[in-house]
Amino acid sequence: MASTVVQYTTKPERAEENQSLIEAVFADLADRAPTGFSYQVFRLEDGVSFVHVADEHDAAGAGSLQEVPAFQAFVSGIADRCVVGPVARGATEVGRYR
């Protein structure tokens, strides 16, 4: 399983908009119910920093987060919403509970 962790910091006046766009992604995911990946987003306690974690599973033809229209809308304006742009890093899971 390949994991990607992305962290960035929004402009304070754009943090709520960013969260709304993320919520739209999860609504789209709930409607489409794609398989092949899991996805989590955290808003950090400073209120302006976000961390996204995507785990791609080995499911041939199962779809990708990149194919979800609401996710495409979310990423299209991310640079304008940020003071510190997204930094993506590959990650290897060491352990998981539930």
Backbone bond lengths (Angstrom), bond angles and torsions (degrees), N, CA, C in turn:
res aa  C-N    CA-C-N  psi(-1)  N-CA   C-N-CA  omega(-1)  CA-C   N-CA-C  phi
1 M - - - 1.442 - - 1.525 107.84 -
2 A 1.317 116.28 130.50 1.457 122.35 177.57 1.523 108.81 -97.61
3 S 1.318 115.88 131.39 1.460 120.99 179.05 1.517 109.79 -117.36
4 T 1.330 115.06 145.37 1.456 121.79 175.66 1.520 107.88 -129.45
5 V 1.329 115.58 132.52 1.456 122.02 176.94 1.528 106.94 -116.33
6 V 1.323 116.52 128.05 1.461 122.14 -179.33 1.525 108.19 -123.69
7 Q 1.337 116.21 129.90 1.455 120.72 177.53 1.515 110.00 -128.61
8 Y 1.339 116.23 143.79 1.466 121.82 179.06 1.517 108.41 -158.87
9 T 1.331 115.17 167.91 1.461 121.95 178.41 1.524 108.96 -126.23
10 T 1.321 115.79 125.70 1.464 120.78 179.82 1.522 110.47 -85.99
11 K 1.319 114.41 163.19 1.459 120.55 168.97 1.529 106.06 -67.03
12 P 1.341 117.99 141.00 1.473 119.13 -177.20 1.530 113.54 -53.81
13 E 1.314 116.89 -39.42 1.466 119.77 -178.04 1.531 113.06 -76.22
14 R 1.332 117.69 -5.07 1.471 120.99 -179.25 1.532 112.40 -113.51
15 A 1.339 117.61 0.10 1.471 120.74 -176.00 1.528 112.30 -63.46
16 E 1.329 117.60 -42.12 1.473 120.16 -179.99 1.526 111.12 -66.54
17 E 1.327 116.20 -40.20 1.470 120.40 176.21 1.525 110.13 -60.42
18 N 1.330 116.22 -43.53 1.456 120.90 179.21 1.528 110.50 -60.05
19 Q 1.335 116.08 -45.41 1.461 119.48 179.20 1.528 110.80 -62.50
20 S 1.317 117.61 -40.87 1.469 120.59 178.51 1.522 111.65 -60.86
21 L 1.322 116.50 -40.46 1.468 120.37 177.75 1.523 111.04 -65.15
22 I 1.325 116.44 -38.44 1.471 120.48 177.25 1.526 109.66 -65.52
23 E 1.315 117.25 -43.41 1.461 120.62 177.97 1.524 111.08 -60.25
24 A 1.331 117.35 -35.18 1.467 121.08 176.23 1.529 110.99 -65.62
25 V 1.325 116.52 -35.24 1.471 120.07 176.47 1.524 109.38 -62.36
26 F 1.334 116.99 -46.55 1.463 119.58 -179.10 1.530 111.76 -66.39
27 A 1.320 118.19 -33.73 1.470 120.71 175.15 1.528 110.49 -64.97
28 D 1.331 116.05 -42.37 1.465 120.84 177.95 1.530 110.26 -63.97
29 L 1.327 116.22 -41.95 1.469 119.88 177.85 1.532 110.94 -62.45
30 A 1.323 116.65 -40.47 1.470 119.96 178.97 1.525 111.00 -62.95
31 D 1.328 117.25 -38.03 1.464 121.21 178.70 1.522 112.08 -70.34
32 R 1.313 116.61 -42.07 1.459 121.48 -174.44 1.523 113.17 -85.46
33 A 1.324 117.35 -29.58 1.468 123.98 -178.82 1.529 113.08 48.91
34 P 1.340 117.54 51.71 1.464 118.28 178.97 1.528 111.00 -69.35
35 T 1.304 114.50 153.12 1.461 120.03 174.78 1.525 107.58 -109.30
36 G 1.291 116.57 173.01 1.453 120.11 176.07 1.511 114.13 102.29
37 F 1.327 117.76 -11.04 1.458 119.58 177.83 1.520 110.08 -157.04
38 S 1.309 114.40 159.79 1.465 121.09 168.92 1.518 106.57 -122.64
39 Y 1.336 115.65 157.18 1.458 119.80 -171.26 1.514 108.94 -149.95
40 Q 1.322 116.08 132.76 1.457 123.18 177.32 1.516 108.99 -135.03
41 V 1.321 116.18 147.40 1.462 120.80 174.96 1.518 108.06 -133.86
42 F 1.320 115.36 137.16 1.454 122.43 178.34 1.524 109.49 -121.81
43 R 1.319 116.19 136.72 1.462 121.62 170.82 1.520 105.47 -102.86
44 L 1.310 116.66 122.01 1.451 120.49 -174.37 1.526 111.52 -76.98
45 E 1.308 116.18 165.53 1.458 121.11 -172.09 1.523 114.06 -64.62
46 D 1.328 118.42 -16.48 1.466 119.63 175.82 1.523 111.71 -73.64
47 G 1.334 117.55 -11.20 1.458 122.69 176.07 1.512 115.37 83.94
48 V 1.323 117.83 -11.23 1.465 120.66 -176.56 1.531 113.44 -122.77
49 S 1.322 117.02 -9.74 1.470 120.67 179.90 1.521 109.45 -101.01
50 F 1.335 115.26 139.86 1.450 122.05 -178.98 1.524 109.59 -129.00
51 V 1.323 115.61 146.68 1.456 122.49 176.05 1.522 107.42 -129.58
52 H 1.325 115.61 126.20 1.464 122.37 177.43 1.534 107.58 -111.14
53 V 1.319 116.20 138.91 1.457 121.58 176.83 1.526 107.83 -128.58
54 A 1.317 115.87 119.81 1.467 121.45 178.26 1.518 108.63 -119.55
55 D 1.309 115.77 129.92 1.458 122.53 176.80 1.517 108.28 -114.66
56 E 1.314 116.65 115.82 1.461 121.80 176.77 1.525 108.14 -88.70
57 H 1.323 116.30 126.33 1.459 121.92 178.99 1.521 109.46 -95.37
58 D 1.298 116.14 165.24 1.461 120.84 179.38 1.524 110.41 -87.54
59 A 1.310 115.56 72.68 1.464 120.28 179.94 1.525 108.12 -124.69
60 A 1.301 116.05 103.37 1.465 121.29 -177.01 1.518 110.74 -59.93
61 G 1.327 115.56 129.77 1.459 121.06 176.63 1.516 114.59 68.77
62 A 1.340 117.57 19.51 1.456 120.75 -173.61 1.520 113.51 -88.07
63 G 1.305 118.86 -4.43 1.454 121.16 179.75 1.518 112.17 95.60
64 S 1.303 114.31 169.72 1.453 121.51 -176.19 1.522 108.92 -140.10
65 L 1.296 116.04 153.51 1.462 121.25 175.33 1.525 110.34 -58.67
66 Q 1.311 117.22 -34.52 1.466 121.88 -179.46 1.529 112.55 -62.32
67 E 1.318 117.46 -20.08 1.466 122.05 -178.42 1.528 113.30 -88.44
68 V 1.321 118.07 -6.17 1.469 122.42 -176.78 1.534 109.10 -82.15
69 P 1.338 118.36 119.89 1.471 120.93 -175.81 1.532 114.35 -53.83
70 A 1.321 118.23 -42.30 1.470 119.49 -179.98 1.523 111.25 -66.11
71 F 1.329 117.65 -31.66 1.465 120.15 176.32 1.524 109.60 -69.65
72 Q 1.316 116.82 -40.32 1.466 120.14 176.66 1.530 110.48 -60.03
73 A 1.328 117.30 -41.31 1.467 121.27 177.41 1.528 110.62 -65.16
74 F 1.332 116.62 -39.90 1.464 121.14 178.74 1.531 111.35 -60.63
75 V 1.328 117.04 -49.01 1.473 119.24 -175.69 1.520 112.90 -75.23
76 S 1.326 117.84 -20.24 1.464 119.39 -175.46 1.522 113.07 -62.16
77 G 1.330 118.86 -31.14 1.458 120.50 -178.17 1.510 114.51 -117.36
78 I 1.324 116.81 17.32 1.462 120.03 -173.98 1.529 112.65 -60.60
79 A 1.310 118.45 -39.03 1.469 120.86 -176.80 1.521 111.32 -61.75
80 D 1.320 117.51 -37.41 1.460 121.35 -179.88 1.528 112.81 -70.50
81 R 1.337 116.90 -24.12 1.465 121.02 -178.64 1.519 112.93 -87.70
82 C 1.332 117.83 -8.05 1.465 120.59 -170.11 1.520 114.57 -109.42
83 V 1.339 114.54 148.49 1.467 121.03 166.54 1.521 109.17 -98.08
84 V 1.320 116.67 -28.67 1.465 123.14 172.26 1.516 105.39 -125.10
85 G 1.322 115.66 112.47 1.460 120.72 -175.51 1.509 113.79 -66.33
86 P 1.321 116.02 165.29 1.454 121.65 -178.99 1.526 112.71 -61.68
87 V 1.321 114.45 135.55 1.459 122.38 173.10 1.525 106.00 -120.63
88 A 1.317 115.51 118.40 1.468 121.09 -179.76 1.518 109.27 -102.50
89 R 1.314 114.38 136.96 1.458 120.44 177.91 1.525 108.71 -135.48
90 G 1.316 115.02 139.68 1.448 119.31 171.86 1.522 108.50 -72.58
91 A 1.315 115.91 150.27 1.459 120.04 -179.05 1.520 109.49 -142.01
92 T 1.311 114.94 152.31 1.455 122.36 175.84 1.516 108.70 -115.59
93 E 1.310 116.01 123.73 1.473 119.89 179.91 1.502 110.61 -67.77
94 V 1.312 115.51 131.84 1.454 121.80 177.80 1.526 109.51 -96.32
95 G 1.292 117.20 -34.51 1.461 121.55 179.45 1.504 110.76 -170.32
96 R 1.323 116.28 162.73 1.467 121.93 179.66 1.528 107.71 -152.20
97 Y 1.271 114.57 138.34 1.461 120.66 173.37 1.521 106.89 -118.41
98 R 1.276 117.19 117.55 1.470 126.35 -178.03 1.464 110.51 61.74
